[in-house]
């Protein structure tokens, strides 16, 4: 059975989500990467709500390549989370490898004060 890249990523994401669960005290930082944008949100899986969200669409002032825009999204998400009193999160890479834009977003969120 031949799978597309999207199907393979979805299978990896489902496998990761079996192990990762966010709570109100330590929400899940979920990342989605499209061809042109990157989206991140903090999710409380117990309540089923999104606590904080940020994306490269929101970051109008972010210039440069995709990795630099991902850094801007990570720092924006970190600042918004700190404003809501969230310091620790569980990182959900969404089935993507932890490099490139995903790593840039994660490192920027860490430097903004989030622990994971």
N, CA, C and O of each residue as an XYZ file, in Angstrom:
464
protein
N       0.839     -1.180      0.000
C       0.000      0.000      0.000
C       0.884      1.243      0.000
O       1.696      1.437      0.904
N       0.723      2.064     -0.998
C       1.507      3.276     -1.129
C       0.766      4.420     -0.449
O      -0.416      4.649     -0.706
N       1.476      5.136      0.424
C       0.882      6.252      1.135
C       1.437      7.564      0.616
O       2.578      7.636      0.160
N       0.619      8.592      0.691
C       1.102      9.917      0.351
C       1.840     10.491      1.566
O       1.788      9.927      2.659
N       2.514     11.598      1.363
C       3.207     12.249      2.483
C       2.225     12.661      3.570
O       2.506     12.510      4.759
N       1.074     13.181      3.158
C       0.074     13.628      4.133
C      -0.441     12.449      4.959
O      -0.590     12.565      6.176
N      -0.711     11.324      4.313
C      -1.189     10.149      5.054
C      -0.123      9.644      6.020
O      -0.438      9.244      7.140
N       1.123      9.661      5.593
C       2.207      9.225      6.475
C       2.326     10.146      7.681
O       2.496      9.675      8.805
N       2.238     11.461      7.459
C       2.320     12.413      8.557
C       1.143     12.233      9.510
O       1.309     12.310     10.727
N      -0.042     11.994      8.960
C      -1.224     11.791      9.800
C      -1.069     10.551     10.669
O      -1.456     10.564     11.837
N      -0.508      9.484     10.117
C      -0.281      8.269     10.902
C       0.728      8.528     12.019
O       0.536      8.080     13.149
N       1.803      9.253     11.701
C       2.800      9.581     12.732
C       2.178     10.443     13.812
O       2.440     10.241     14.998
N       1.348     11.414     13.408
C       0.715     12.310     14.369
C      -0.230     11.536     15.292
O      -0.253     11.781     16.498
N      -0.994     10.622     14.744
C      -1.886      9.806     15.576
C      -1.090      8.963     16.573
O      -1.511      8.785     17.716
N       0.037      8.456     16.145
C       0.878      7.643     17.029
C       1.438      8.490     18.166
O       1.501      8.041     19.311
N       1.844      9.713     17.848
C       2.365     10.612     18.871
C       1.253     11.033     19.825
O       1.470     11.121     21.033
N       0.053     11.295     19.283
C      -1.053     11.767     20.108
C      -1.572     10.710     21.082
O      -2.261     11.047     22.046
N      -1.253      9.450     20.846
C      -1.621      8.424     21.819
C      -0.855      8.614     23.124
O      -1.327      8.210     24.187
N       0.315      9.223     23.049
C       1.188      9.363     24.213
C       1.143     10.759     24.824
O       1.421     10.918     26.012
N       0.798     11.771     24.034
C       0.844     13.157     24.494
C      -0.564     13.641     24.800
O      -1.494     13.436     24.020
N      -0.701     14.288     25.957
C      -1.995     14.839     26.351
C      -1.750     16.130     27.112
O      -0.929     16.169     28.028
N      -2.452     17.179     26.738
C      -2.321     18.454     27.411
C      -3.386     18.621     28.481
O      -4.481     18.069     28.377
N      -3.053     19.388     29.507
C      -4.007     19.658     30.586
C      -4.091     21.167     30.794
O      -3.437     21.935     30.088
N      -4.880     21.578     31.744
C      -5.012     22.998     32.019
C      -3.741     23.595     32.584
O      -3.405     24.742     32.288
N      -3.029     22.821     33.401
C      -1.787     23.318     33.991
C      -0.611     23.194     33.035
O       0.323     23.994     33.087
N      -0.652     22.192     32.161
C       0.423     21.989     31.184
C      -0.194     21.654     29.829
O      -0.317     20.480     29.481
N      -0.586     22.679     29.056
C      -1.278     22.437     27.787
C      -0.347     21.883     26.709
O       0.877     21.906     26.837
N      -0.965     21.393     25.659
C      -0.237     20.829     24.520
C       0.024     21.925     23.505
O      -0.906     22.610     23.080
N       1.286     22.100     23.109
C       1.648     23.062     22.074
C       1.609     22.324     20.749
O       2.553     21.613     20.405
N       0.529     22.486     20.008
C       0.332     21.795     18.732
C       0.796     22.688     17.591
O       0.492     23.880     17.556
N       1.537     22.094     16.657
C       2.094     22.841     15.527
C       1.559     22.254     14.234
O       1.526     21.035     14.062
N       1.138     23.133     13.318
C       0.765     22.715     11.970
C       1.563     23.539     10.988
O       1.679     24.755     11.137
N       2.108     22.887      9.994
C       2.945     23.545      9.005
C       2.324     23.358      7.632
O       2.118     22.228      7.190
N       2.023     24.464      6.952
C       1.563     24.375      5.569
C       2.720     24.802      4.675
O       3.817     25.074      5.162
N       2.480     24.860      3.381
C       3.558     25.254      2.476
C       4.027     26.679      2.716
O       5.219     26.964      2.608
N       3.105     27.575      3.039
C       3.483     28.975      3.164
C       3.386     29.531      4.580
O       3.973     30.578      4.855
N       2.669     28.875      5.491
C       2.475     29.408      6.837
C       2.722     28.338      7.885
O       2.817     27.148      7.585
N       2.823     28.802      9.134
C       2.958     27.899     10.271
C       1.995     28.379     11.355
O       1.847     29.580     11.586
N       1.348     27.429     12.009
C       0.338     27.728     13.020
C       0.692     26.974     14.293
O       1.144     25.830     14.240
N       0.484     27.624     15.445
C       0.750     26.981     16.730
C      -0.350     27.379     17.704
O      -0.828     28.514     17.689
N      -0.746     26.432     18.550
C      -1.751     26.738     19.553
C      -1.518     25.905     20.798
O      -0.988     24.796     20.729
N      -1.918     26.448     21.934
C      -1.864     25.740     23.206
C      -3.260     25.215     23.495
O      -4.224     25.977     23.559
N      -3.355     23.894     23.670
C      -4.648     23.234     23.784
C      -4.758     22.532     25.130
O      -3.851     21.810     25.542
N      -5.873     22.752     25.806
C      -6.230     22.010     27.017
C      -7.093     20.839     26.566
O      -8.272     21.023     26.264
N      -6.523     19.638     26.516
C      -7.253     18.473     26.024
C      -8.344     18.015     26.983
O      -9.318     17.396     26.556
N      -8.196     18.309     28.269
C      -9.229     17.921     29.230
C     -10.527     18.684     28.965
O     -11.612     18.103     28.975
N     -10.405     19.992     28.729
C     -11.587     20.814     28.472
C     -11.915     20.893     26.987
O     -13.024     21.277     26.616
N     -10.967     20.534     26.140
C     -11.188     20.602     24.701
C     -11.200     22.016     24.159
O     -11.936     22.318     23.220
N     -10.380     22.897     24.750
C     -10.361     24.292     24.337
C      -8.962     24.740     23.949
O      -7.966     24.195     24.427
N      -8.899     25.725     23.087
C      -7.640     26.364     22.726
C      -7.434     27.548     23.650
O      -8.290     28.428     23.746
N      -6.297     27.569     24.329
C      -6.013     28.630     25.290
C      -5.335     29.825     24.633
O      -5.702     30.972     24.888
N      -4.342     29.552     23.783
C      -3.574     30.594     23.116
C      -3.264     30.112     21.709
O      -3.009     28.926     21.500
N      -3.285     31.025     20.739
C      -2.943     30.653     19.366
C      -2.104     31.753     18.734
O      -2.214     32.926     19.091
N      -1.263     31.350     17.787
C      -0.453     32.297     17.016
C      -0.153     31.658     15.669
O      -0.079     30.435     15.554
N       0.018     32.490     14.657
C       0.347     31.969     13.340
C       1.143     32.993     12.562
O       1.218     34.161     12.944
N       1.733     32.550     11.476
C       2.488     33.474     10.632
C       1.544     34.405      9.893
O       1.980     35.436      9.380
N       0.271     34.072      9.826
C      -0.713     34.979      9.246
C      -0.916     36.160     10.190
O      -1.068     37.295      9.738
N      -0.920     35.899     11.518
C      -1.053     36.962     12.519
C       0.184     37.853     12.555
O       0.077     39.061     12.765
N       1.344     37.262     12.353
C       2.607     37.992     12.463
C       2.860     38.789     11.187
O       3.667     38.396     10.345
N       2.171     39.893     11.060
C       2.290     40.721      9.854
C       3.681     41.338      9.734
O       4.187     41.523      8.627
N       4.302     41.656     10.880
C       5.598     42.319     10.846
C       6.758     41.349     10.620
O       7.895     41.783     10.439
N       6.491     40.060     10.629
C       7.544     39.058     10.442
C       7.987     39.046      8.978
O       7.192     38.797      8.072
N       9.251     39.315      8.777
C       9.820     39.327      7.436
C      10.838     38.203      7.330
O      11.215     37.593      8.331
N      11.269     37.942      6.132
C      12.318     36.956      5.931
C      11.768     35.639      5.435
O      10.640     35.550      4.950
N      12.594     34.619      5.570
C      12.205     33.306      5.070
C      11.263     32.609      6.048
O      10.906     33.177      7.080
N      10.869     31.404      5.733
C       9.871     30.689      6.533
C      10.371     30.389      7.941
O       9.590     30.445      8.891
N      11.651     30.073      8.097
C      12.195     29.794      9.425
C      12.180     31.037     10.296
O      11.886     30.950     11.488
N      12.490     32.179      9.728
C      12.458     33.416     10.503
C      11.033     33.778     10.912
O      10.813     34.293     12.009
N      10.069     33.511     10.039
C       8.672     33.748     10.405
C       8.226     32.773     11.490
O       7.430     33.137     12.355
N       8.734     31.526     11.454
C       8.411     30.552     12.497
C       8.976     31.001     13.843
O       8.343     30.795     14.878
N      10.161     31.614     13.837
C      10.724     32.159     15.078
C       9.823     33.252     15.639
O       9.596     33.318     16.847
N       9.313     34.102     14.765
C       8.418     35.173     15.206
C       7.134     34.598     15.804
O       6.623     35.117     16.797
N       6.617     33.536     15.206
C       5.407     32.896     15.730
C       5.683     32.272     17.091
O       4.859     32.385     17.999
N       6.828     31.616     17.247
C       7.184     31.008     18.528
C       7.327     32.031     19.638
O       6.853     31.806     20.751
N       7.977     33.157     19.350
C       8.125     34.179     20.378
C       6.782     34.843     20.693
O       6.509     35.174     21.846
N       5.939     35.039     19.664
C       4.613     35.610     19.886
C       3.769     34.676     20.753
O       3.070     35.129     21.660
N       3.835     33.378     20.474
C       3.080     32.405     21.257
C       3.576     32.385     22.699
O       2.774     32.328     23.632
N       4.893     32.431     22.886
C       5.465     32.450     24.231
C       5.018     33.661     25.031
O       4.687     33.543     26.211
N       5.009     34.822     24.393
C       4.575     36.043     25.083
C       3.096     35.968     25.464
O       2.717     36.347     26.572
N       2.266     35.481     24.545
C       0.831     35.365     24.838
C       0.577     34.348     25.944
O      -0.302     34.547     26.782
N       1.341     33.260     25.950
C       1.171     32.245     26.985
C       1.595     32.788     28.345
O       0.914     32.561     29.345
N       2.703     33.495     28.387
C       3.169     34.067     29.655
C       2.158     35.082     30.190
O       1.964     35.191     31.401
N       1.520     35.819     29.292
C       0.502     36.786     29.719
C      -0.694     36.084     30.355
O      -1.353     36.654     31.225
N      -0.981     34.855     29.932
C      -2.086     34.080     30.510
C      -1.642     33.242     31.701
O      -2.459     32.543     32.301
N      -0.362     33.301     32.053
C       0.142     32.573     33.212
C       0.565     31.146     32.906
O       0.677     30.338     33.828
N       0.801     30.812     31.660
C       1.222     29.468     31.266
C       2.737     29.462     31.110
O       3.300     30.257     30.358
N       3.390     28.551     31.833
C       4.848     28.481     31.767
C       5.355     27.162     31.213
O       6.404     27.130     30.569
N       4.630     26.066     31.451
C       5.080     24.737     31.018
C       4.082     24.163     30.020
O       2.870     24.268     30.211
N       4.598     23.555     28.957
C       3.756     22.966     27.925
C       4.309     21.603     27.531
O       5.439     21.255     27.874
N       3.500     20.841     26.809
C       3.918     19.582     26.193
C       3.991     19.846     24.694
O       3.008     20.291     24.101
N       5.135     19.582     24.071
C       5.317     19.918     22.660
C       4.788     18.791     21.785
O       5.191     17.637     21.928
N       3.873     19.141     20.872
C       3.312     18.199     19.900
C       3.755     18.663     18.520
O       3.227     19.639     17.987
N       4.714     17.970     17.951
C       5.297     18.399     16.678
C       4.409     18.063     15.493
O       4.743     18.426     14.365
N       3.306     17.393     15.705
C       2.322     17.162     14.659
C       2.737     16.181     13.591
O       2.232     16.247     12.470
N       3.645     15.270     13.901
C       4.077     14.287     12.917
C       5.215     14.770     12.039
O       5.696     14.028     11.182
N       5.657     16.021     12.244
C       6.774     16.559     11.478
C       8.080     16.256     12.207
O       8.086     16.065     13.423
N       9.188     16.212     11.463
C      10.487     16.042     12.095
C      10.836     17.318     12.854
O      10.454     18.415     12.446
N      11.555     17.172     13.947
C      11.934     18.332     14.758
C      13.199     18.952     14.168
O      14.302     18.762     14.681
N      13.015     19.688     13.091
C      14.103     20.442     12.479
C      13.477     21.516     11.607
O      12.268     21.502     11.373
N      14.281     22.437     11.129
C      13.773     23.486     10.264
C      12.804     24.405     10.966
O      13.105     24.940     12.033
N      11.631     24.593     10.366
C      10.640     25.529     10.905
C      10.092     25.084     12.256
O       9.838     25.913     13.129
N       9.912     23.784     12.427
C       9.380     23.277     13.704
C      10.369     23.557     14.829
O       9.976     23.986     15.914
N      11.645     23.316     14.572
C      12.687     23.564     15.565
C      12.819     25.052     15.845
O      12.995     25.449     16.997
N      12.736     25.884     14.811
C      12.820     27.331     15.000
C      11.694     27.836     15.885
O      11.916     28.667     16.765
N      10.481     27.335     15.653
C       9.339     27.728     16.477
C       9.539     27.269     17.920
O       9.294     28.035     18.853
N       9.978     26.040     18.109
C      10.192     25.515     19.454
C      11.270     26.269     20.217
O      11.097     26.582     21.394
N      12.379     26.561     19.552
C      13.463     27.297     20.207
C      13.032     28.708     20.578
O      13.386     29.202     21.648
N      12.272     29.361     19.707
C      11.794     30.720     20.002
C      10.795     30.706     21.152
O      10.789     31.620     21.976
N       9.951     29.680     21.216
C       9.005     29.575     22.327
C       9.751     29.342     23.647
O       9.363     29.871     24.688
N      10.824     28.546     23.593
C      11.639     28.326     24.784
C      12.305     29.627     25.235
O      12.325     29.947     26.423
N      12.846     30.366     24.276
C      13.524     31.617     24.650
C      12.531     32.660     25.147
O      12.922     33.585     25.858
N      11.253     32.532     24.789
C      10.214     33.447     25.275
C       9.725     33.056     26.666
O       8.924     33.774     27.264
N      10.201     31.923     27.187
C       9.876     31.570     28.565
C       9.075     30.300     28.760
O       8.774     29.949     29.901
N       8.714     29.589     27.691
C       7.973     28.343     27.860
C       8.932     27.193     28.156
O      10.029     27.136     27.600
N       8.524     26.293     29.016
C       9.335     25.103     29.343
C       8.678     23.880     28.743
O       7.484     23.649     28.931
N       9.479     23.078     28.002
C       9.030     21.789     27.512
C      10.210     20.923     27.195
O      10.041     19.783     26.763
